[in-house]
Amino acid sequence: MSIESQIKELHNELPPTVKLVAVSKFMPVEDILSAYNAGQRFFGENRPQELAAKATELPSDIEWHFIGHLQSNKLKMVVPYASMIESVDSAKLLGEINAFAGKLGKKVDCLIEIHIASEDTKQGFSPEEALSLKVGDYPNIRFRGVMGMATFTDDSQRVRDEFNSLHKVFEQMKERVAEGLSEFDQISMGMSHDYKLAISEGATIIRLGSSIFGERKRG
Ligand SMILES: *Cc1c(COP(=O)(O)O)cnc(C)c1O
């Protein structure tokens, strides 16, 4: 199926409460424009340099979500361009984004990445670490919710349990960490192979790459 018809079909299929982020990492700008012309406005990138280059070249009404591991020396390629950083995976990084945003005089929308998979390669806060965050320490961060990746497995019950555990951490954070923050309302979970499960467990953002753009050679 073409990129255009894939986007149109997803826009028809998805509940209005779920935002689609088209993960365009490693994809050329022509493919992003195909999705854009079909009405897609949210795109995800996981490499700072690629995000900065594409954001500069492509239409300014695109909202870019950064979804990769971020190092402090790359903040200048991400903070000015991203409408949301979904992959804040440590308190140290949170502090660095807060300081950088302060210098630019802006507030940055962030999701706290929670480690929910059993694979230890996946980064993120443990639920305990996330629940001990103090939002008052980060005046330039707008805490919007949580993000997570399930284990890559055919065991759908396990994937469902992991998404469910992310939803629970979200609820606990809303009560204890983000108390009174009405904008703490996003749960980003679900990729091409597991987004239906993620939606049934309460995802508000799904991040789809290969099911829109085709298989990647890398990344
Ligand atoms: C690549 C990537 C995706 C999209 O993966 P697909 O399987 O191609 O849909 C989603 N989230 C993150 C964090 C990614 O790095």
The ligand as an SDF file (V2000), in Angstrom:
LIG
                    3D

 15 15  0  0  0  0  0  0  0  0999 V2000
   11.6000    3.0930   15.4890 C   0  0  0  0  0  0  0  0  0  0  0  0
   10.7380    3.4060   16.6360 C   0  0  0  0  0  0  0  0  0  0  0  0
    9.3360    3.2590   16.5500 C   0  0  0  0  0  0  0  0  0  0  0  0
    8.6310    2.7330   15.3200 C   0  0  0  0  0  0  0  0  0  0  0  0
    8.8780    1.3750   15.1350 O   0  0  0  0  0  0  0  0  0  0  0  0
    8.0840    0.5110   14.0290 P   0  0  0  0  0  0  0  0  0  0  0  0
    8.2210   -0.8670   14.5070 O   0  0  0  0  0  0  0  0  0  0  0  0
    8.7720    0.7810   12.7440 O   0  0  0  0  0  0  0  0  0  0  0  0
    6.6770    0.9910   14.0170 O   0  0  0  0  0  0  0  0  0  0  0  0
    8.5860    3.6120   17.6560 C   0  0  0  0  0  0  0  0  0  0  0  0
    9.1500    4.0620   18.7940 N   0  0  0  0  0  0  0  0  0  0  0  0
   10.4860    4.2100   18.9150 C   0  0  0  0  0  0  0  0  0  0  0  0
   11.0450    4.7190   20.1970 C   0  0  0  0  0  0  0  0  0  0  0  0
   11.3250    3.8790   17.8480 C   0  0  0  0  0  0  0  0  0  0  0  0
   12.6510    4.0230   17.9880 O   0  0  0  0  0  0  0  0  0  0  0  0
  1  2  1  0
  2  3  1  0
  2 14  2  0
  3  4  1  0
  3 10  2  0
  4  5  1  0
  5  6  1  0
  6  7  2  0
  6  8  1  0
  6  9  1  0
 10 11  1  0
 11 12  2  0
 12 13  1  0
 12 14  1  0
 14 15  1  0
M  END
$$$$
